[in-house]
Amino acid sequence: MPPIQTISTGFVVAMVGFFSSFPILLQGITAVGASPDQAASGLMAAALSMGLAGVFLSLVHRIPASVAWSTPGAAFLAVTAPVEAGFAGAVAGFVVAGALTVISGLWRPLGRLAEAIPTPLAQAMLAGVLLSIVILPVTSVIEDPTVVVPILITWFVLGRINKLLAVPGAVAVAGLSVVIHGDLSAYDPASIVPNPVLVMPEFSIAAVLGIGVPLYIVTMATQNIPGLAVIRSFGYVPGSRPLLGAVGAFSAVSGPFGAPATCLAAITAAMCASEDSHPDKEQRFWSAVVAGAIYCGLGLFAGAITAFAALAPSVVLPTIAGLALLGVFAGSMTAALADETCREASVITFVITASGVTVLGLGGAVWGLLVGGAVYLVQRRLDARNIT
């Protein structure tokens, strides 16, 4: 039986992890072509995948292995144009990203290659992806201030008290706005019943290079690698192979049901692994187990949550998504510009990514990383010549 303290921590972790970011996940899945039923299935599959993966890894390895869906990955999808095959092509990208994560765990050269991507460039790419999302609360407040202003005020006030409460509190006010402004008569009670939708992936160069590889890079650089670092910082010594292999496998299996990427968590991992979880380090894994079980329970209500969110005024989900990612955007920009030696390459990566251009079927995130990486390599070679 889990200690009471770990149960309460696990509950808080699950509430923060789910309700702080599910609007972003829905935005991302929908942007790459998912229908309402497919989006509900994707939310359900993502919640079940991260819940089961967290329970499995924590029980087997006896460490607080908190698992999440890739919020930065979902943000990347939200600004990505659908590939020619539609959502079936996006699903192919999800499967590829999961397979690459598995390979990273089993075959060290690929893992080292992912880790070799300069952190400032990876963060600049993420910041470029997030830019068009974090400005949405500004444009939304002009479009419908009566709905958006209460959400913004709630987010700001709660953020001064406890940053972990800010976005869930904003989600609660958003839910109230649905009750006030939405047409509840259109709510279908049948949506409460889970309805997984299997989508057969259609592989193509655009799906692999335009969705799969960038999704893998964003998730590895901003979730999996930091997640491993957080767990190790609390004195645990997990092997990267079993952890990456497991989250990658869960991603590949849940991808055909619409879930983008399952990955190691960083923020919620710190919550599970800290002394606030339990004074006894050997008991803290129960917090991740409890959180995983609650994620699974929430996943079973994904259809109801998605149907309810669909009744919201059009400005609500973009506003919540922008607020939820504002802190991530600030951190990414700081990390991207911190190193003066590659600041120019980071800025180029950011600008090209934020432009949203699509050339040869590849989006701005891919081109931003390619061009920025080329500038970075040239600059390093020139610097090395000047030194010698």
N, C-alpha and C positions, 0 to 999 in steps of 0.2 A: 504493500500500500504506500503510495507516495506521501511524503510528509506534507502537512497542511500548507506550510510556507511555499513549497514548490508548486502546489496546486494553484495558489493565488497568483504566483508569479507567472505560471503557464497561462492562466486566464488572461492576465494583462497583456502578455506577449501576443497571444492570439488575437485579441481585440485590436491592438495597435497594428499588428502585421497585416490583418485582413482589411479592416475598415479604413486604414490610412492609404491604401493603394488599390483597392479593387476598382474604383472608377478609372484609374489609369490603365489597368489590364483590359477593361471593357473597351476603352477608347482605342487601345492598340489593336485588339482583335478585330474590332469593327472596321478600323481604317484599312486593314489589308483584305477586306472583302467578306467578313463573316456576316451571316444572316443573324437575326435575333436569336433563333434557336441554336445556331452554332456558337454564338457568343455566350449564351447561358451554359452550353455544354463545355466550352473552353474554361469558363470560370469554375465550374464544378470540377473538371479534370485537373485544373491547376491547384485548387485547394486540396483535393484528395491526394494529388501527387506530392505536394510539399508536406502534407500531414503524414502520410504513410512513410515517406522518406525520412522525416524527422524522427518518427517513432522507431523505425527500423535501425537507423544509425545510432541513435542515443542508447537504445537497449543493448545492441550488439557490442558497441565499443565503450559503453558506460561513460560517455562524455556528453556535455550539453550541446549536441550538434543541431543547432537551430537551422531550419531549412525554410526557404521562401520561394516565391515566384520571382522572376527577374523584373523588378520595377524599372530599372534603366532599360532593359530589353523591351518592355512594353512601351516605354516612352519612345524608343527608337521605332517601333512598329507604328506608333500613332502618327509619325511624320513621314512614313514610308508609303509610296504609291503601290497599289496592288499590282502584282505581276500578271502576265498574260493569262495564266491559268486560274486567276482569282484566288479564292481562299484555299483551294487544293494546292496551289503553288506555294502559298504561305505555309501550309502544313508541312510541305516538303522541306521548307527552310527550317521549321521547328525540329523536325526529325534529324536533319543534318547537324544543327547546333547541338542537339543532345548527343549524337554519335561522336562528334568532335570532342565533346567533354569527356565521354567515356575513353576515347583514345588518349586524351591528355593524361588521364589517370593511369592508363595501362602502358603507354609508350612515352617515356620521359622526353624524347626530343621534341614532340609537339607541345608538351607542357612547357618546356624551356623556351620554345619559340613564342608562345603566348606571353610568357613572363618577360621576354626580351623586348616586347613592344614598349617603347619609352612611356613611362607613366604620364608625363605631361601631355603627350600626343593623344593617348587614350582618354584622358580627362578632357582635353580640348574637344575631341570628337563627341564625347557625351554632352558637354556643355552646348555644343552646336545643335545637337539633337534636341536638347531641352529648351532652347531659347524660344522657339515658336509656341511651346506649351506654357512656359512660365509667364508669358505676357497675356495669356488668355483671361485671367481675372481682371486685367485692366480694360480690355476691350469688352468684356462681359458686363462690367459695371456700367459702362456707357449704354450698352444695349438694354439692360433691364435692372436698374438700380434697386428697385423694391425687393427683388429676389436676391441679388448678389450682395448688397451692403450688409444685411444681417449675417451672412456667412462670413464675410471678411472681418467684421467686428468680433464675432465669436472666435475666429481663428486667432486674431491678434491678442485679444484679452486672455484667452486660455494659454496662448504661447508665452505670455509673461509669467504665468503661474507655473506651468509645466509643459515643456515643448512636446512631450509625448501625447498630451491631451488635445493639442491644437487642432490637428486634422480630424481625429475622430469626433471632436466636438463640432467642427464645421460640417462633417457628414451628418451628424444628428440634426443640425439646423436645416441642412439641405433636405433631409427626410421630412421635416416639418413643412418645408416649402412645397413638397409634393402633395402633402395632405391639404394645404391651403389653396394652392394654385393648380394642382393636377386634377385630372378627370378620373377619380377613383372608380367610377362606374365601369371604366374600361379595363379594370384589373381582372385578370382571369385567374380564378382560384385553382384551376388545373395546373397552373405554372408551378405550384408547390411541389408537384411530383417530379423527381429527377428524370431528365430525359437526355441521356448521352447521345450525341450525334457523331457517328464515325465518318470521317472524311478521308478518302483514299488520296494519299499525296501524289502530286504530279511533278516529277523532278525536271528541272531545266537549269540552264546556266544562270538565268536571271534569279531563279528561286534559290539556288545554292550560293551564288556570289552576291546577290542583292539582298537576301534576307538571312540565309543560314550562317554564312561566315561573319557578317557584322554582328548578328545576334550572339554568336559564340564569343566574339572578341569583347563586346560590351559586357556580357555576363561574366566572362573570366576576369576581365580587368577590374570591374567595379563591384563584383559580388563574391565570386569563388575565391580569388586570391586574398582579398581583404578578410573574407570570412574565416579562412584558414589562419590568417595572422591573428585575428581576434581570439580565436579559441586557444591558440598557442600562447598568447599574451597572458592568459589566466593560469598558465602552468600545465595545461594539457598537452600531450604530445601525440596528436592524431597523425596517422599516415595519410598523405594526400591521395594516394592511389585508391583506397577503398571509398573515401568520401567523394572524390570526383567521379569515380566509376559509378557509384550509386546514384548520385543526383543526375548524372548524364543518362543513365539507364532509365530512370523514372521520367526524364524529359522525353526521351525517344519513344517510350511507351504511351505517354499521355499526349504527345504531339498530335497524333491522328484524331484525337477527340477535341482538338482546338487549343490546348495549353501550350503557350510559347516556350517557356524555359523554367525548369526547376533548378535551384542553385543553393549554395550555402549562404546563410544570412550573416550580416555583420552587426547591425544595430541590435536586433533581437538576440543574437548570439551573446552579445555583451550583457544583456539583461539576464539571460539564463545562466551565464557563467560567473557572474559577480557574487559577492557575499550577500547581496540583497536577496538572491535566489535561495540560498541556504548557507548557514555558517560552515557546514561540513562540505568540503569540496567534492567528496565522493557521492553526495546525495543530489547535487545540482542537475544531474542529467535528467532527473524526473521533471524539471520545469519544461525542458524541450519535449519530453514525452507527452506531458499534459497539453502543451500548446499544439502539438501535432494532432492529438486526438480531437481537440476542439476545431482545428482547421478542417478535419474530415467531416465533422458535424455541420460546420458552416457550408461546406461544399455541397452537402445534400440539399441545402436550401438555395443553391445558386440560381435556380430557375425563378424562384419567388423574388430574390434580390434583384435579378436582372429585369424582370417584368416591372417591378416597382420603380427601378431607376429609369425605365423607359417612359414612365409617366411624368418625369420631372421636366420642368421648363428647359429649353435647349441650352441655356447658359449654365445650368447647374453642374453637370459633369465636367465641362471644361474648366470651370472655376475651381472645383475641388482638385482636379488633376494638377492645375497650375500651382495651387497652394501647397500640395503635397510634395511637389518637386522643387520648390523654391530653395530649400536648404541644400538639396543635392546639387542644384545648379550653382549655388554660391561656393560650395566645397570644390566642385569641379573647376570652376573658373580660377579659384585660388591655387589649386594644384597645377593647373595648366600654365599659369604665368609665374609660378614661384621661381623656376630655374631660368636665370637670364640667358644661359648659354643656348637654350632651345626655345626661347620665347617667340622668335619670329616664326619658327616652324609650327609652334602651337597656335599662334594667331591665324596662320594660313589654314591649318586644319580646322579651326573653329569657324572661320569665315566660309570656307567651301562647304562644310557640313551644314551650317545654318542656312546657306543659300537654297538648299533643297533641290539642287539641280539633278537631273537624271540624264546620263549620257551612256549610250550602249547598254541600256537596261540596268545600269548600276546607279544607285542613289548617291546623294551628297556625302553621306557618312563614309562610304567606301572611297570615293574620290578624295575626300578630305584627308583620310588617313594615308592614302597612297601618295598624294602630292606633298603633304606635310612630312611624311616619312622620307621622301626623296630629298626635300630641303634639309631635313635634319642630318641625313647621311652626308650630303655635300658639305654642309657647314662643319660637321665634325672632321671631315677630311681636310678641309681648308685650315681649320684651327690646329690640327696635328702638324701640318706643313709649316705653319707659322711658328710653332713651338720649336720644331727641329731646325 
